[in-house]
Amino acid sequence: MRDAKKFGAYIKFQRKKKDMTLTDLANKSGVDQSYLSRLERGEKENPSADILAKIADGLEEKRELIFYAAGYIDLDFDNLTIDQPVDIKQMLSDKESNAHWGNHPLTEEERKTLQRVIQAILAREE
């Protein structure tokens, strides 16, 4: 584990960000409330993978992020997705974006063609 106090602070921050009490998290995760409290205070080191997975599920966070915060794995942040919507129009319009089709980087002409195709599809739906 990296630093028990920092990890505990991270869990507490994630819990409070979601307006959850320790009781809420205990109920959602199935992890004992007193264990969670000790973990948040940095008094509990090296929680098991099972406990970390339950906490991640209870917080509705990606397990990888919780395992990373605990120091159990390293993440490739260049390829990490956080389940946020992608604005395809912006991605295709932004010349600085790294838009690809598989391994093929899209040229400006290909981006414009894709924009026209998508606009035509959306216009038919109206």
C-alpha positions as CSV (number, residue, x, y, z in Angstrom):
1,M,0.0,0.0,0.0
2,R,1.3,3.4,-0.8
3,D,0.3,5.5,2.2
4,A,-2.6,4.4,4.4
5,K,-3.5,7.9,5.5
6,K,-3.6,9.2,1.9
7,F,-5.6,6.3,0.7
8,G,-8.0,6.7,3.6
9,A,-8.4,10.4,2.8
10,Y,-9.1,9.4,-0.8
11,I,-11.8,7.0,0.1
12,K,-13.4,9.6,2.5
13,F,-13.2,12.2,-0.2
14,Q,-15.0,9.9,-2.7
15,R,-17.6,9.0,-0.2
16,K,-18.4,12.6,0.8
17,K,-18.4,13.7,-2.8
18,K,-21.3,11.4,-3.3
19,D,-23.0,12.6,-0.1
20,M,-22.7,9.2,1.5
21,T,-22.2,8.5,5.2
22,L,-20.0,5.7,6.5
23,T,-23.2,3.7,7.1
24,D,-24.4,4.3,3.5
25,L,-21.1,3.0,2.2
26,A,-21.1,0.1,4.6
27,N,-24.6,-0.9,3.4
28,K,-23.8,-0.5,-0.3
29,S,-20.4,-2.3,-0.1
30,G,-21.0,-4.9,2.5
31,V,-17.8,-3.8,4.3
32,D,-18.1,-3.3,8.1
33,Q,-18.6,0.3,9.1
34,S,-15.9,0.2,11.8
35,Y,-13.4,-1.3,9.2
36,L,-14.2,1.6,6.8
37,S,-13.8,4.1,9.6
38,R,-10.4,2.8,10.5
39,L,-9.4,2.6,6.8
40,E,-10.4,6.3,6.3
41,R,-8.4,7.3,9.3
42,G,-5.3,5.5,7.9
43,E,-5.3,2.9,10.7
44,K,-5.9,0.0,8.4
45,E,-3.2,-1.0,6.0
46,N,-3.2,-3.5,3.1
47,P,-7.0,-4.1,2.6
48,S,-7.6,-7.3,0.5
49,A,-8.5,-7.1,-3.2
50,D,-12.0,-8.3,-2.2
51,I,-12.4,-5.4,0.2
52,L,-11.2,-2.9,-2.3
53,A,-13.5,-4.3,-5.0
54,K,-16.5,-4.0,-2.6
55,I,-15.6,-0.4,-1.7
56,A,-15.2,0.5,-5.3
57,D,-18.6,-1.0,-6.1
58,G,-20.2,0.7,-3.1
59,L,-18.8,4.0,-4.3
60,E,-19.7,3.2,-7.9
61,E,-16.2,3.9,-8.9
62,K,-14.0,2.0,-11.3
63,R,-12.2,-0.7,-9.4
64,E,-9.0,0.2,-11.2
65,L,-9.0,3.6,-9.7
66,I,-9.4,2.3,-6.2
67,F,-6.7,-0.3,-6.7
68,Y,-4.4,2.4,-8.1
69,A,-5.2,4.7,-5.1
70,A,-4.3,1.8,-2.8
71,G,-1.0,1.3,-4.6
72,Y,-1.8,-2.2,-5.9
73,I,-1.6,-1.4,-9.6
74,D,-0.2,1.2,-11.9
75,L,-2.5,2.7,-14.5
76,D,-1.8,3.7,-18.1
77,F,-3.5,7.1,-17.9
78,D,-3.2,7.7,-21.6
79,N,-5.7,4.8,-22.2
80,L,-7.9,5.1,-19.1
81,T,-11.6,5.9,-19.7
82,I,-13.8,7.4,-17.0
83,D,-17.2,6.7,-18.6
84,Q,-17.8,10.3,-19.6
85,P,-19.7,11.2,-22.7
86,V,-17.6,12.0,-25.8
87,D,-18.6,14.9,-27.9
88,I,-17.9,13.5,-31.4
89,K,-18.7,16.8,-33.1
90,Q,-16.1,18.6,-31.0
91,M,-13.6,15.7,-31.5
92,L,-14.0,15.8,-35.2
93,S,-13.9,19.6,-35.4
94,D,-10.8,20.0,-33.1
95,K,-7.7,19.8,-35.2
96,E,-5.7,19.2,-32.1
97,S,-7.7,16.1,-31.0
98,N,-6.1,12.7,-31.6
99,A,-9.1,11.2,-33.5
100,H,-8.4,7.8,-34.9
101,W,-10.3,5.0,-36.7
102,G,-8.6,2.0,-35.1
103,N,-4.9,2.6,-35.7
104,H,-5.5,5.1,-38.5
105,P,-5.2,8.8,-37.6
106,L,-8.0,10.7,-39.3
107,T,-7.0,13.4,-41.7
108,E,-8.8,16.8,-41.8
109,E,-10.6,15.7,-44.9
110,E,-11.7,12.4,-43.3
111,R,-12.9,14.4,-40.3
112,K,-15.0,16.7,-42.4
113,T,-16.4,13.8,-44.4
114,L,-17.4,12.0,-41.1
115,Q,-19.1,15.2,-39.9
116,R,-21.2,15.5,-43.1
117,V,-22.2,11.8,-42.9
118,I,-23.2,12.2,-39.2
119,Q,-25.1,15.4,-39.9
120,A,-27.0,13.7,-42.8
121,I,-27.9,10.8,-40.5
122,L,-29.2,13.1,-37.8
123,A,-31.1,15.3,-40.3
124,R,-33.0,12.2,-41.5
125,E,-34.1,11.5,-37.9
126,E,-35.7,14.9,-37.4
